[in-house]
Amino acid sequence: MKIKTILSLLAIGAAAKLSAISYDANVNGLSAPSGASFSGYSSGNPRPLGLKTSEDGLWTILGVQGGSAGNEIGPNEALKVSFDKAMVLNSLTLGLLFDGPEYSDNPEIAVVTADGTWISYKLTVTGALTATYTNAASTVSNLSPALNKMGGVWEITKPFGGMAIIGFWLSADQSNVTPGSSTAEFGLQAFKAPDFSSTLAIFGASLLGLGVAFRSRR
């Protein structure tokens, strides 16, 4: 096999694009992307999903119908995202998550749990532009300030590190809610989950081709 063909095989393996599952509530609304599905729950019972838009009109989030805030994920509610196969969650974006003063709340806390495991992490808003996330391998960026009439939108990169998951749950932590204050509520704004298996398969095929080529030249 000519060296040009060998280099082409390497290029195919290295440059193969990841096939990804992505969702953005601003664009996709209630429709789950191909390869994923959504489920809503309230006190363990199935509940329809709904959309809610921030007061500035710039951000839409997916949540559970009903509840104290309407179409958000609040007390005793959960949103489940399931994948057709194990995926590495590259980023997760949550919205309408505030630090407290805007709506007479305590700092709101979102819980992100890998489906089928006990692995959970918490995103806690600590200021208009700051938040903490309990997975040290992840980073949190603010996309819209947690201020009155703003989106309170946060993007978490690699929320489960490099672990492949079959889906995830979103729920609201109420542990710091004090009497007379509002409960924690938020919604799913977006996520991206590249499928590494297809890329590895293509790259593996390229390496196999190289092996055949070198053997044939002996």
N, C-alpha and C positions, 0 to 999 in steps of 0.2 A: 504494500500500500504506500502510495506516495506521501511524502512529508506534508504536502498541502492538505491532503485528505485527513491526516492525523490531526493537524492543527484545527481543521474545521470541526472535527469531533470534539476536541477540547473546547472550542468556542461555543458549541451547542450546549455542552454541559455547564460551562461557567456562566453563560449569558442567559440561560433559560429563566424566564420570568416565573415568579411564584404565582400559582393560581390562588386567589384569595377570596375569602368570604368577608364582605364589608357591609356595614349598615350605617346609615345616617338618617336620623329621624326627620331632619329638615327636608330630605329628598324622598326617603322611602316610606315615611309615615307608618301605617300599621302593617305594611308588607314585610315579612321576613325575607332575607335574601336566599337564593338557591343554596341548599346545603345547610340551612339552619331553620329553626322553628322557635316560636315564642309561646309562652304560657304564663297566665296570670293567676295568682292565688290570693285569697283572703281568709285568714284563719284556717288554712289548709284546704279550703274549698276552691274549685275553679272559678275564676272571675274574668270577665272580658277585659281586654286592654283598651286604653284610650290615649289620646294625645293631648299635650298641653303646651302652650306657647308662652314664652317669657313676656313680661310686660313691655319690653322694648320691641317685641315682635321679631327678634332676630334668631331666636333659638326655639326649637321644638323638641320636646322630650316624650318618651314612651313610658307610660305607667299603667297602673291598675285602676279600672273604673271604680268610682265610689270613694269612700274614705273621707277624712276630714278636709283634705286639700283638693280632692277630685283629680283623677288621672295622674296621680303621682304614686310613688311607692312609700307608704306610710306604715303606721303601727299594724302589726299582724298581717302585713301584705308582703308579697314577694313576686318578683318577675324572674322567670326561668328562660334562659337561652340555651337551646340544645343544638349540637352539631351532628351531622350525619357520620362523621368520623373524627378521630382525635385531632385537635388543632392546637397550635401555639398562639395564644392571644397576644397580638402585637401591641395593641393599644385599646383602651377603654375610656370612653368619655361620658361623664355624668353631668347632669344639669339641674338647675334650681336647688343648688346645695349651698347654704349660706352659713355665715359664722355666728349669727344670732341677733344683733341689734336691729337688722333691717325689718324683721317681722316679729319682734318680741320673742325670739327663739333663744334656745341655747345653741352653742355651736353644733351644727348638724353632722351626723356620722353615717356614712354609707358602709354597708358590709358587703364584701365581694367574696363569694364562696365557690370553689371548684366543685362542679357536680360530681356526686359519688364519692366525695372525700370529706374529711374534717378540716380541710385547709381553707382558712378564711383570713382575709385582711380587711383592715378598716381605713377608710379615708375620712379624716376629720378636718373640717375647715377651721382655720385658726385666725383668718383675717380676710380682708377684701381681696388680696392677691396671693394668700399663702394657705397651704394645707399640708398635712402630714399623711403618710401612707405607711402601714406597718411592715411592708415588704421592702427591705433595704436594697433589693436588687432593682427596684422600680423608681421612676421619677414622676413627679406630679407637676403639671404646668397649668396655669390659669389661662383660659381662652376668653372669658368674660368675667369682669369683677363681681364679687359677691356683695353687691350694693343694691339698695332699693331700686326697683324697676329695671335691674340688669339681669343677666342670665345665670350668674353663679355657676359657670361651666368649667369643668376640670378634666384634663386629659391625663390618664395614667399610662405610661409606657411599660410594657412587659409586666402586667399586673400579677402574673404568676411566674415571673422569671421565664425560663426556657421550658417549663413543664407543658407537655401536651395535655389538653383537657377535652372532655366530651361535651362540655358546656359549663355554664356558670349561673349562679343565683345572685340576685340583688335584693337586699333587704335593708331596713332602716334600724339602726341601733337607738334604742330609747333609754339607755342606761343613765344618761346625764340629764334627762328631762326633769325639770323641777315643777312642783305644783303651780298651776296658774300660767304656765308658759306653753307655747305651741310645741307640738311634737315634731320629730324629724321626718322630713319628706323630701323626695327627690325623684329623678327619672333617668332613664337611659337615653343618652343623646347619640352615641355612635360607638362602633367598635370595628377593629380590623383583625383578621385572623388568617395570615398566610398559610398555605398548605405546603409544608416542606417536603412531603413525601413524593410529590410529582417531580420536583426539582432533583431530588436524590435519585429517583428512578432514571431520569434522563441522563444525569451525570454518570450513574452507574453503567448505563448502556454505552456511554461514550468511552469509559474506561475499559469495558469489555471489548469494544471495537479495537481499542489500542492494543489490548492483549493479543487479540487474533492477528492484528497486523504485524506485531513483533514476532509472533510465533511463525507466521507465514514467510518471514524474511530469513529465518534460520536455515 
